[in-house]
Amino acid sequence: MKKLLFGTAAAVLAFVSVPASAGDFIFNFTATGISGSGTFTTQNTPNSSGGYLITNTTGTVTVGANTFSITGPTNYAAASNLLYAFQTPLLDFDGTSFALSNPAATDVNLYYLGGYRYIRTGMSGNQALTSFTVTPATAAVPEPATWAMMIMGFGLVGGAMRRRSVRVAFA
């Protein structure tokens, strides 16, 4: 009976517990005189090379004392707009691009070349990023696989408690 129970539990876990898919990723970057932060929203399925297509970009970019809103993505600098969220580097040579709210600044391109991350803008040209981080946005509600494992765990504990035999010793 125990073998059947544990075999069933293992089979259910194998099919239920799948890795989290892409979705929202929080990004931050800095370079000399420019910094930005926001959210990349991606498709849930990676392409054949493992890149997730960025479908929306929101946030802000600060250049000197001026702060601009991000809209995008765009195709500035022939950007592929792919995020390699679970591997290094995070961006490819074409990188990702987005527009700023200020017409003079227009577009920004973040890309990877030769082991370094760069930013390209209409205002400052190309420069190396001093930092660039991308982290998955944490979900407020557990994934269905988490719920299934938790409920199954409670069932296993309840079943074990119910099957436990209690021996009473009289003196």
Phi and psi restraints in degrees (value plus and minus 20) as a CYANA .aco file:
   2 LYS   PHI     -83.9   -43.9
   2 LYS   PSI     -59.6   -19.6
   3 LYS   PHI     -82.5   -42.5
   3 LYS   PSI     -61.0   -21.0
   4 LEU   PHI     -84.0   -44.0
   4 LEU   PSI     -63.2   -23.2
   5 LEU   PHI     -83.5   -43.5
   5 LEU   PSI     -67.4   -27.4
   6 PHE   PHI     -90.1   -50.1
   6 PHE   PSI     -54.1   -14.1
   7 GLY   PHI     -84.6   -44.6
   7 GLY   PSI     -62.6   -22.6
   8 THR   PHI     -84.2   -44.2
   8 THR   PSI     -63.0   -23.0
   9 ALA   PHI     -82.5   -42.5
   9 ALA   PSI     -62.5   -22.5
  10 ALA   PHI     -84.5   -44.5
  10 ALA   PSI     -61.2   -21.2
  11 ALA   PHI     -84.7   -44.7
  11 ALA   PSI     -63.1   -23.1
  12 VAL   PHI     -83.2   -43.2
  12 VAL   PSI     -64.6   -24.6
  13 LEU   PHI     -82.4   -42.4
  13 LEU   PSI     -58.0   -18.0
  14 ALA   PHI     -82.7   -42.7
  14 ALA   PSI     -55.7   -15.7
  15 PHE   PHI    -109.5   -69.5
  15 PHE   PSI     -46.5    -6.5
  16 VAL   PHI    -108.1   -68.1
  16 VAL   PSI     -59.3   -19.3
  17 SER   PHI    -106.7   -66.7
  17 SER   PSI      75.1   115.1
  18 VAL   PHI    -130.7   -90.7
  18 VAL   PSI     132.3   172.3
  19 PRO   PHI     -85.5   -45.5
  19 PRO   PSI     133.3   173.3
  20 ALA   PHI     -83.3   -43.3
  20 ALA   PSI     122.4   162.4
  21 SER   PHI    -110.3   -70.3
  21 SER   PSI     152.4   192.4
  22 ALA   PHI     -90.3   -50.3
  22 ALA   PSI     151.2   191.2
  23 GLY   PHI    -199.2  -159.2
  23 GLY   PSI    -127.2   -87.2
  24 ASP   PHI    -122.7   -82.7
  24 ASP   PSI     116.4   156.4
  25 PHE   PHI    -150.0  -110.0
  25 PHE   PSI     113.5   153.5
  26 ILE   PHI    -110.9   -70.9
  26 ILE   PSI     110.4   150.4
  27 PHE   PHI    -142.2  -102.2
  27 PHE   PSI     132.4   172.4
  28 ASN   PHI    -162.0  -122.0
  28 ASN   PSI     119.6   159.6
  29 PHE   PHI    -165.5  -125.5
  29 PHE   PSI     134.3   174.3
  30 THR   PHI    -161.7  -121.7
  30 THR   PSI     128.4   168.4
  31 ALA   PHI    -170.0  -130.0
  31 ALA   PSI     157.0   197.0
  32 THR   PHI     -82.5   -42.5
  32 THR   PSI      94.4   134.4
  33 GLY   PHI      58.8    98.8
  33 GLY   PSI     -17.0    23.0
  34 ILE   PHI    -165.5  -125.5
  34 ILE   PSI     120.4   160.4
  35 SER   PHI    -168.5  -128.5
  35 SER   PSI     140.1   180.1
  36 GLY   PHI    -180.7  -140.7
  36 GLY   PSI     140.5   180.5
  37 SER   PHI    -175.8  -135.8
  37 SER   PSI     137.6   177.6
  38 GLY   PHI     148.3   188.3
  38 GLY   PSI    -175.0  -135.0
  39 THR   PHI    -151.8  -111.8
  39 THR   PSI     111.2   151.2
  40 PHE   PHI    -115.0   -75.0
  40 PHE   PSI     110.7   150.7
  41 THR   PHI    -128.6   -88.6
  41 THR   PSI     108.4   148.4
  42 THR   PHI    -140.3  -100.3
  42 THR   PSI     145.3   185.3
  43 GLN   PHI     -88.4   -48.4
  43 GLN   PSI     137.0   177.0
  44 ASN   PHI    -101.3   -61.3
  44 ASN   PSI     -30.6     9.4
  45 THR   PHI    -138.9   -98.9
  45 THR   PSI     106.6   146.6
  46 PRO   PHI     -94.1   -54.1
  46 PRO   PSI     139.3   179.3
  47 ASN   PHI    -100.6   -60.6
  47 ASN   PSI    -192.5  -152.5
  48 SER   PHI     -85.4   -45.4
  48 SER   PSI     -43.5    -3.5
  49 SER   PHI    -114.7   -74.7
  49 SER   PSI     -17.0    23.0
  50 GLY   PHI      72.1   112.1
  50 GLY   PSI     -14.3    25.7
  51 GLY   PHI    -108.8   -68.8
  51 GLY   PSI     119.3   159.3
  52 TYR   PHI    -118.2   -78.2
  52 TYR   PSI     106.5   146.5
  53 LEU   PHI     -90.1   -50.1
  53 LEU   PSI     105.2   145.2
  54 ILE   PHI     -98.7   -58.7
  54 ILE   PSI      99.6   139.6
  55 THR   PHI    -120.8   -80.8
  55 THR   PSI     -39.2     0.8
  56 ASN   PHI    -174.4  -134.4
  56 ASN   PSI     123.7   163.7
  57 THR   PHI    -153.7  -113.7
  57 THR   PSI     107.3   147.3
  58 THR   PHI    -151.6  -111.6
  58 THR   PSI     139.6   179.6
  59 GLY   PHI     123.8   163.8
  59 GLY   PSI    -177.1  -137.1
  60 THR   PHI    -158.1  -118.1
  60 THR   PSI     132.6   172.6
  61 VAL   PHI    -146.7  -106.7
  61 VAL   PSI     112.7   152.7
  62 THR   PHI    -130.6   -90.6
  62 THR   PSI     104.3   144.3
  63 VAL   PHI    -139.7   -99.7
  63 VAL   PSI      90.9   130.9
  64 GLY   PHI      42.4    82.4
  64 GLY   PSI    -140.5  -100.5
  65 ALA   PHI    -118.8   -78.8
  65 ALA   PSI     -19.2    20.8
  66 ASN   PHI    -122.3   -82.3
  66 ASN   PSI     114.7   154.7
  67 THR   PHI    -134.5   -94.5
  67 THR   PSI     113.1   153.1
  68 PHE   PHI    -142.8  -102.8
  68 PHE   PSI     128.3   168.3
  69 SER   PHI    -103.1   -63.1
  69 SER   PSI     125.8   165.8
  70 ILE   PHI    -115.9   -75.9
  70 ILE   PSI     115.6   155.6
  71 THR   PHI    -151.6  -111.6
  71 THR   PSI     130.2   170.2
  72 GLY   PHI     138.3   178.3
  72 GLY   PSI    -190.1  -150.1
  73 PRO   PHI    -103.3   -63.3
  73 PRO   PSI     148.9   188.9
  74 THR   PHI    -146.5  -106.5
  74 THR   PSI     158.0   198.0
  75 ASN   PHI    -124.8   -84.8
  75 ASN   PSI       2.6    42.6
  76 TYR   PHI     -75.1   -35.1
  76 TYR   PSI     115.5   155.5
  77 ALA   PHI      39.4    79.4
  77 ALA   PSI      11.2    51.2
  78 ALA   PHI      34.3    74.3
  78 ALA   PSI      21.0    61.0
  79 ALA   PHI     -83.3   -43.3
  79 ALA   PSI     119.2   159.2
  80 SER   PHI    -102.0   -62.0
  80 SER   PSI     -40.4    -0.4
  81 ASN   PHI      34.5    74.5
  81 ASN   PSI      23.5    63.5
  82 LEU   PHI    -129.5   -89.5
  82 LEU   PSI     116.0   156.0
  83 LEU   PHI    -134.0   -94.0
  83 LEU   PSI     102.5   142.5
  84 TYR   PHI    -115.5   -75.5
  84 TYR   PSI      58.0    98.0
  85 ALA   PHI     -85.5   -45.5
  85 ALA   PSI     -50.3   -10.3
  86 PHE   PHI    -135.5   -95.5
  86 PHE   PSI       5.7    45.7
  87 GLN   PHI    -169.6  -129.6
  87 GLN   PSI     152.2   192.2
  88 THR   PHI    -138.7   -98.7
  88 THR   PSI     115.9   155.9
  89 PRO   PHI     -97.0   -57.0
  89 PRO   PSI     143.9   183.9
  90 LEU   PHI     -94.6   -54.6
  90 LEU   PSI     -47.0    -7.0
  91 LEU   PHI    -144.9  -104.9
  91 LEU   PSI     139.0   179.0
  92 ASP   PHI    -119.3   -79.3
  92 ASP   PSI    -191.9  -151.9
  93 PHE   PHI     -80.3   -40.3
  93 PHE   PSI     -56.9   -16.9
  94 ASP   PHI     -96.9   -56.9
  94 ASP   PSI     -46.8    -6.8
  95 GLY   PHI      46.6    86.6
  95 GLY   PSI    -177.7  -137.7
  96 THR   PHI    -147.6  -107.6
  96 THR   PSI     126.6   166.6
  97 SER   PHI    -148.6  -108.6
  97 SER   PSI     131.8   171.8
  98 PHE   PHI    -170.8  -130.8
  98 PHE   PSI     140.1   180.1
  99 ALA   PHI    -116.5   -76.5
  99 ALA   PSI     133.8   173.8
 100 LEU   PHI    -127.6   -87.6
 100 LEU   PSI     139.0   179.0
 101 SER   PHI     -89.4   -49.4
 101 SER   PSI     -40.9    -0.9
 102 ASN   PHI    -107.6   -67.6
 102 ASN   PSI     102.3   142.3
 103 PRO   PHI     -80.9   -40.9
 103 PRO   PSI     -49.4    -9.4
 104 ALA   PHI     -89.4   -49.4
 104 ALA   PSI     -51.4   -11.4
 105 ALA   PHI    -104.5   -64.5
 105 ALA   PSI     -47.7    -7.7
 106 THR   PHI      24.7    64.7
 106 THR   PSI    -114.2   -74.2
 107 ASP   PHI    -138.7   -98.7
 107 ASP   PSI     136.2   176.2
 108 VAL   PHI    -150.1  -110.1
 108 VAL   PSI     119.3   159.3
 109 ASN   PHI    -146.4  -106.4
 109 ASN   PSI     103.7   143.7
 110 LEU   PHI    -124.9   -84.9
 110 LEU   PSI     107.8   147.8
 111 TYR   PHI    -168.7  -128.7
 111 TYR   PSI     150.9   190.9
 112 TYR   PHI    -141.4  -101.4
 112 TYR   PSI     112.5   152.5
 113 LEU   PHI    -170.3  -130.3
 113 LEU   PSI     102.7   142.7
 114 GLY   PHI      37.6    77.6
 114 GLY   PSI      19.1    59.1
 115 GLY   PHI      66.4   106.4
 115 GLY   PSI     -19.2    20.8
 116 TYR   PHI    -145.0  -105.0
 116 TYR   PSI     132.8   172.8
 117 ARG   PHI    -123.0   -83.0
 117 ARG   PSI     118.3   158.3
 118 TYR   PHI    -148.4  -108.4
 118 TYR   PSI     142.1   182.1
 119 ILE   PHI    -145.9  -105.9
 119 ILE   PSI     118.2   158.2
 120 ARG   PHI    -144.5  -104.5
 120 ARG   PSI     105.5   145.5
 121 THR   PHI    -152.6  -112.6
 121 THR   PSI     143.9   183.9
 122 GLY   PHI     -90.9   -50.9
 122 GLY   PSI     -37.9     2.1
 123 MET   PHI    -112.8   -72.8
 123 MET   PSI     -63.0   -23.0
 124 SER   PHI    -135.2   -95.2
 124 SER   PSI     -17.4    22.6
 125 GLY   PHI      50.0    90.0
 125 GLY   PSI    -170.9  -130.9
 126 ASN   PHI    -114.5   -74.5
 126 ASN   PSI     116.9   156.9
 127 GLN   PHI    -173.0  -133.0
 127 GLN   PSI     134.5   174.5
 128 ALA   PHI     -92.7   -52.7
 128 ALA   PSI     122.2   162.2
 129 LEU   PHI    -100.0   -60.0
 129 LEU   PSI     115.7   155.7
 130 THR   PHI    -101.8   -61.8
 130 THR   PSI     -44.8    -4.8
 131 SER   PHI    -174.7  -134.7
 131 SER   PSI     129.1   169.1
 132 PHE   PHI    -175.2  -135.2
 132 PHE   PSI      96.3   136.3
 133 THR   PHI    -147.8  -107.8
 133 THR   PSI     125.6   165.6
 134 VAL   PHI    -156.4  -116.4
 134 VAL   PSI     104.8   144.8
 135 THR   PHI    -150.6  -110.6
 135 THR   PSI     123.8   163.8
 136 PRO   PHI     -84.2   -44.2
 136 PRO   PSI     118.3   158.3
 137 ALA   PHI     -93.4   -53.4
 137 ALA   PSI     110.4   150.4
 138 THR   PHI     -98.5   -58.5
 138 THR   PSI     119.5   159.5
 139 ALA   PHI    -101.7   -61.7
 139 ALA   PSI     124.7   164.7
 140 ALA   PHI     -99.0   -59.0
 140 ALA   PSI     -42.6    -2.6
 141 VAL   PHI    -135.3   -95.3
 141 VAL   PSI     112.8   152.8
 142 PRO   PHI     -80.3   -40.3
 142 PRO   PSI     132.4   172.4
 143 GLU   PHI     -89.1   -49.1
 143 GLU   PSI     138.1   178.1
 144 PRO   PHI     -75.7   -35.7
 144 PRO   PSI     -55.8   -15.8
 145 ALA   PHI     -83.2   -43.2
 145 ALA   PSI     -56.9   -16.9
 146 THR   PHI     -85.6   -45.6
 146 THR   PSI     -64.3   -24.3
 147 TRP   PHI     -80.9   -40.9
 147 TRP   PSI     -64.0   -24.0
 148 ALA   PHI     -82.0   -42.0
 148 ALA   PSI     -63.4   -23.4
 149 MET   PHI     -85.2   -45.2
 149 MET   PSI     -59.0   -19.0
 150 MET   PHI     -85.6   -45.6
 150 MET   PSI     -66.6   -26.6
 151 ILE   PHI     -83.7   -43.7
 151 ILE   PSI     -61.2   -21.2
 152 MET   PHI     -84.2   -44.2
 152 MET   PSI     -58.3   -18.3
 153 GLY   PHI     -82.3   -42.3
 153 GLY   PSI     -63.9   -23.9
 154 PHE   PHI     -81.4   -41.4
 154 PHE   PSI     -59.3   -19.3
 155 GLY   PHI     -83.9   -43.9
 155 GLY   PSI     -61.7   -21.7
 156 LEU   PHI     -84.8   -44.8
 156 LEU   PSI     -62.7   -22.7
 157 VAL   PHI     -84.2   -44.2
 157 VAL   PSI     -64.2   -24.2
 158 GLY   PHI     -82.5   -42.5
 158 GLY   PSI     -61.8   -21.8
 159 GLY   PHI     -84.8   -44.8
 159 GLY   PSI     -59.6   -19.6
 160 ALA   PHI     -86.3   -46.3
 160 ALA   PSI     -59.5   -19.5
 161 MET   PHI     -88.2   -48.2
 161 MET   PSI     -56.2   -16.2
 162 ARG   PHI     -90.2   -50.2
 162 ARG   PSI     -55.6   -15.6
 163 ARG   PHI    -100.8   -60.8
 163 ARG   PSI     -34.1     5.9
 164 ARG   PHI     -85.1   -45.1
 164 ARG   PSI     110.5   150.5
 165 SER   PHI    -113.7   -73.7
 165 SER   PSI     115.1   155.1
 166 VAL   PHI    -126.2   -86.2
 166 VAL   PSI     104.3   144.3
 167 ARG   PHI    -126.2   -86.2
 167 ARG   PSI     107.8   147.8
 168 VAL   PHI    -124.7   -84.7
 168 VAL   PSI     106.5   146.5
 169 ALA   PHI    -126.0   -86.0
 169 ALA   PSI     105.5   145.5
 170 PHE   PHI    -119.5   -79.5
 170 PHE   PSI     118.0   158.0
